């Protein structure tokens, strides 16, 4: 298997030395635009809101109302307001833009992006920049996207909504620290803007600054004391911090305000699953499915329910759940949903040949003629290739691992998408660790430190290098990883028992 090291090393030279610098530079450019806007805002602190160009005053109101509903996680209600807005004014480019950027439905994303571009000429200058920025990023055209984002930030430094949108985009790229800088500017522009505090709290939590995270959540709940989402967000931050009992208290408070608030039903289920109460978690997931507003939500909740069987080592039932989901998604022409169901099945298979067969089905589903944004296709393909590399290493199939890594390196070399970059680093790190190239492995695995597989490998690599303190820190981060993902279910439970007992049974 020595050839695996050769491939990883060859790929790393052009990618890590040049591409990673370019990747960092891309976001440094983005941050410089944010910083310039921040400095300008400090000099001219007048608060403004995003411009809205439409021939219908009712459509304008619907856009604003829909954004507020979306921000407090009445997601489908917000989308419905925007759909009504474009019915009233089919040339309402900004409403089309919110639909393609914030919808969970890949079919709607594709069609609404085309409509936003087709109606862009009817929009104002700021809206045109937003359309260029978000549509280019969805198409994987990163430099034009960031240029448009920077121009918008610099020309409209006091626009609270624009700044929030920039933060939302950065969090989508998992640039939590940079997003926090943006959201800090948002709440300086408008200290009474609830969603600014909510978004800021999440960024602090993702970077494990829990003191600041809870302070932001207290500010958020104080601004919206009667909204379910304020309690829901407090609950989720508590869960990320490992405070499961507190999370359940806040989820129940959210559901007391609105018993049908599906996000909190889902949150209850996720928290119970992390606590090990899989049967009760499934009952809550079933409730969430009953309250789902779209099939995309049904698919998400079904995937989460299937993970509970994996935690119980009941792989047969997990296969049944995910196989049924894949078939339903195929019938509904949702390629990414179908592909992800098969990829998830491949992750936990004991038989390597079966896992590789499922990954082939996953890729085949992705490459069928589905209406999907290119960015979603590329992200899903990167996840498939990463998993194929990992399973090929485990199965001692160097040719397959080489081929998958080469394809993933090509994908990463043509994109600055954070998910794709991390998939490449994770796959390279897995190969290099297996071959004993521990320093090389660390340089890659450190770039993917929010995935339990990579965290586990990182701890091993540090240990092999004799860096015991770093290995201990990686183990602690792994033990404190409380995201209800399949990767967490497969890697973390055996590591988190002491933390769970001390944090949930007080």
N, C-alpha and C positions, 0 to 999 in steps of 0.2 A: 504493500500500500504506500510505498515511498512516493509514488507519483502524485499522491494527493497533496503532499507538502509542496511539491514543485508548482502545482497549479495555484495553490493558495498564495504562495510567495510571489509568483509571476503576476498574479492579478493584483496583489497588494501594492507592488511598486508603482504602477501608474495610478491606481485608484487612491491609495491612502496618502501618498506623498503629494499628489496633484489634485485629484478629485475631491478629497476631503477638505483640502484648503479652499478649493473653489466653493464647495458646499457651505463651509463656514463663512466664506466671503459673501455668498449670496444673502445669508441671514444677517451678516454684519451690515450689508448695504440696506437691508430692510430696517434694521434697528437704527441706522443712521438717519433714515427718513423719519422714523418715529421720534428720535432725539431732536432733530431739527424742528419738527412740529411742536414738540414739548417746549423747546426753548422759545419758539415764536409765541406759543400760547402763554408763557410766563410773562413775555413782554406785552402781549395784547390779550388779556385774560377774558375777553368777552365770550360768553358761552353762545354757541350757535347749534342748530340742529341740521341734519342732513336735508339737502334740497330735494324736493319732490315735484316732478313735472308730470301733470296729468290734466286732461280736459274735464275730469269728473271730480267734483269736490267730495262726493260720496266715496269714490275710489281712494282718494287721498286719506280720508278718515279710516277706511278699511285697512289701508297699509299700515298706518300708525297703530291701530287697535290690534291688528294681527301680529305686529312685532312685539307689542307688550305681552300678548297672550303666549307667543312662542317663548319669550324670555322667562315667563313663569311656568314653563313646561306644559302649558296647554297647547301642545305642539300641533295636534290636528286641527284644533280650533283656529290657531294662527294661520295654518296653511289654507283652511277654508276661507278665511277673510281675504287672503291674497288671490285665491282662485276667483272669488266674487269680484274683486277689484279688476282683474284682467277681463272678466266678462263685461263689466261696465265700460272699460277702456282697454280694448285689445292692444293698443299702442303704448300701454303703461310699462315702459321698459324696466323700471326699478322693481315693480311688483314681480315681473317675470324673473328678475335677477334673484330676489329673495326666495322665490320658489325653487330655482335650480340650485342655489347655494345651501339652503336649509332643509330641503326635503330629504327624507330617507329613501325615497323610491327612485331607483336608478333610471327607470323609464321616464318618470316625470323630470328628473334632473336633465336628461338628454334633450327632451322636447322643449323644456322651458329655456334652456340655454340657447337653443336655436332661435326661439322667439325673442329673447332678450337682445341677441345680436341683430336680429332683423328689425327691431324697433328702436335700436340705440339712437338713431338719428333724430328721434322725437324727444330725446331726453336732454337735460341740461348738462353743462360741462362736468360738474362733479359726478353726476350719475354715469356719464359716459366713461369716466376714469374707473369708477367702481366696476362697471360691466367689463371693461378691458382687463382689469386686475383679476377678477374672480373667474371669468371665462377662460382666460389664459392659463391660470393655475389649474383649472379643471382639465384643460387639454394638455397639461404637462409642459407648457411653455413658460418656464420660470422667470427668465430674464425680463421679457415684456410684462409679466405679471407684477414683478417687484418694481419695475420702473413706473408702472401706472399707480401702484399703491403709494410709492414715495411721492409722486407728483400730487396725488390727492391729499396726502398728509401735510405736505408743505404748503399747498395752496389754501387749505381749509383747516388751519391748526386749532381752531376753537370748536370744531364740530365734534360734539360728544359722541353722536351715533357712529360717525366715521371711525373715530378712535376705538370705540367698542368693537366695531366690525373688524378692524385690524387685529385687535387682540384675539377675537374669535378665530381668525384665520391662522394666527400663530399657534394657538392651542391645538388647532387641527393638525399642525406640523409637529406637535409635541415639544414646541419651544416654550416650555413653561416659564423659565426665568425671563425671557424676552417678552412674553405675553404679560407677565406681572408688571414689568416696567410700563407697558402700554395701559394696562388697567389702572395703575397708580395715577397715570395722567388723567384717565377718565374721571376718577373720583375727585381729583383736584379741580377739574373743570366743573363738575357737578357733584358735590358731596351728598346730595340727596337722590342720586340715581341708583336705585336698588340693584339693577343688574350689574353695575360696575363693581359693587362690593361682593356680590355673589361670585362673579367670574374671578375676581382677585382672590377670594378665599380658596377657590379650587386650585389656582396656580400655586399659592403658598402650600397647600396640602400636598400637591404633586411633588414639590421640592422639599417636603418634610419639614416645613416651617410651621408647625402646628399651632404655636402660640399666636402667630399672626393670622393663621387661617381661622381659628376660632374667634378672634377679635373681629375679623371681617364678617363672619357669620352672625355675630351678635348685632353688628351694625345693620346687616341685611334684614334679619328678623325684626329689628326695631322699626325699620322702614316699612315692612310689609307684615305686620303682626297677624293679619287675618287671611293670609294666603298660604295654601298648602305647600307651595314650593319652598317657602322660606324654612319651614320645618323639615322638608324633604332634603334640602341642601345641607342643613345642619346635621341631619342623620347620616348623609353620605360622607361628609367630612369626618364624622365620628367613626364610621366604619373603616375608612381609610387609615385612621389613626389606631385602629385595633380596639376601639371602645364599643364593642358590639351591643352591650346592654343599653348604653346611652343611645346608640343608633336606633334600636327598637323603640325606645321611648319617643324619640322625635318622629319616627315613621308613624307611630300610633297617633301622635298629636296632629300630624299632617292629615291622616285619614279621619280624624275626628272633625276637622274643618271640612273635608270633602271625601266622603267614603268611596267615591268613584275615581279618585286620583290615581291613575294607573301607575305612574312612576313610583309612588310610595308602596303600592302593592308589590311591584317588582323589587323595590329596595328591601322590603321585608323578606321576600323570598331569597334574594342574594345574601342577605345577612344571616339568615337561618342556615343556608347552605354552607357558608363559611364556618359557622359554629358547629357544623356536623349534624344538624337536624334535617337530614335530607328528605324524609317523608313529609314533614311539615312544609319544607321549602317547596316541594312539588305541589302541594295543595295550594300554596300561595301563587305559584307560577300558573296553575290552572285558572285561578281567579284573574290573574293579569291577562291571560289569553282571552277570557270572556269579556274583559273590558277593553281589549285592543281596538284601536281605531282603523287599522289597516293590516293588510297581510304582511307587510314588512315588519310591523310590530309583532304579529303572531309568530313570524319566523324567529325573531330575536328571542322572544320569551320561550319558544320551544327549544331553541339551542341551549338556553340557560337551564331548562328543566332536564335536558338530556345529560348535562354535566353532572347532575346529582347522582345519576347511575354510575358514572365513572368513579365518583368518590366512594361509592359502595362496591367497586370492582365488579359491577354487573354490566359487563361490556356487551352482552347479548342484547339487553334491553336498550342500552345507549345506541347500539347499531340500528335497532328497530325504529327508534324515535328519529334518528338522523336520516336513515334511508327513506322514511316516509316524507320527511321534510324535503329532501332532495327531489323526490318525485313530484311533490306538489309545486316546488319552485320551478321545475322543468316545465310543467304544464302551464304555469303562469308567466313563462318567459323571463324569469329572473335568474340570469346566469350567475351573478356573483353569489347569490344566496345558495344556489345549488352547488356551486364550486366549493364554497366554504363548508357546507355540510359534509361533503366527501373528504375535504382536507382535515376537518376535525376528527372524523372516523379514523383517518390514517395516523393521527397523532398517538392514539392509545392502543393500536393493534399490537398484540404480542407477536404475531407472525409478520416478519419483514416483507415477505412476498405479497401478502394481503395488503399491507400498508402501501407498498409501491403501486399495486394495482389500483387502489383507491385514489392515489395521487394522479394517476393517469386519467381516471374518470373525472377528477376535479378539473384538470387542465382541459380536457376535451369539452366539458360543460362550459368553461370560460370562453373557449374559442368558437363556440356556436354563434350564430348571427343574432346577438341580443342588442337591444338599444341601451347602451351603457356609456357613461363618460369614460374617456380613455384613462383618466387618472385612476378610476376604480378598477378597471381591468388590469392596469399595471401594478397596482398595489396588491391585488389578489394573486396575480401571477408571481410576484415576488414572494408572497407568503407560501405559495405552493413550491416554488423552487427551493426556498429555505428548508422547508420540511423534507423535500426530496434529498437534499444534501445530507441532512441529519440522519435520515433513515438509511441512506446509502452507506454512510460511514458505519452505522451500527450493523448493517448487513454485510460489511466487508466487500462492497462493490465499488472499487476505486474508479472504474471507467464511468459509471453512472454519476458518481459524486463529482468527478472532473467535469463532465458535460453540463450538469446542472449548475455548478459554480460558474462555469464560463458564461452560460446564458444569463445568470443573475448578475455577473460582473458587467456584462454588456448593457443590461437594463439599468443598473445603477449608474453606469457611466454616461447614460443619456438623460438622466433625471436627477433633480435635486429634491425629490420627494423624500421626506424624513423616513416614512415607513419603508421605502425601498432601500434607502441607505442602511437602515438598521437591519433589514433582512440580509443584506450582503455581509455586513460585519458579523452577524450571528452565525451565518453559514461558514464564513472563513474561519471564525474562531473555533467552531466545532471541529473542523478538519485539522487545524493546527494543534489544538489540544490533544486530539487523538494520536497525533504523530509526535508528541513530546516537544513541540516548538512553543514552549510556554510563554516566552516574552512576546513573540509574534501574536499568539492567541490573546494575550491580555490586551494588546493595543487595539484589537478588534472588539473583544467582548465588552470592554469599557464603554464602547459606543452604543451598546444595546442593554443598558443596565435597568430597564424596566420590564424585562421578560424573565420569568423564573428559570427557563432553561439556560439562558446566558448567564444569569446570576450564579446558578449552581456551577457552571463551567468556570466562571471567573474565580469563584472561591477555590476550586480545585487547582486552577493555574497558579494563583497566588501561593497556595500551600506548597505546590511543587517547586516554586522558586524560593521557598523559605521565607516568604513575606507573611508571617503568621498574623500580624495585626490586620493587614489588609484582607487576608482570608477571613478573619473573624468578622470584620465589618461587612464583607459581602454576605456572609452567613446570616448576620443580623438583619441586613436589608431583605434577604430572602425570607427569613422567618417573619418579618413584618410586612410582607407583601399581601395585602388584603383586597385584591381585586378578584371578583368572582369569575375568572377566566378558566378555560380548560387547562391551560398551561399551569395555572396555580393549583388546580385540582390534582394534576399529575406530579408536581414537584414539591409543593410547599407543605402539605399536611403533616408529613413526618418531621418537618423542621419547626413547626409553629406551636406544638403542643404546650410548652411552658408559657409562651406569650398568651395563648388563649386562656389558659387556666387562671392566669393572674389578672387578665383584663376583662373577662366576661363573667366571672363568678365571685365578684366582690360583694 
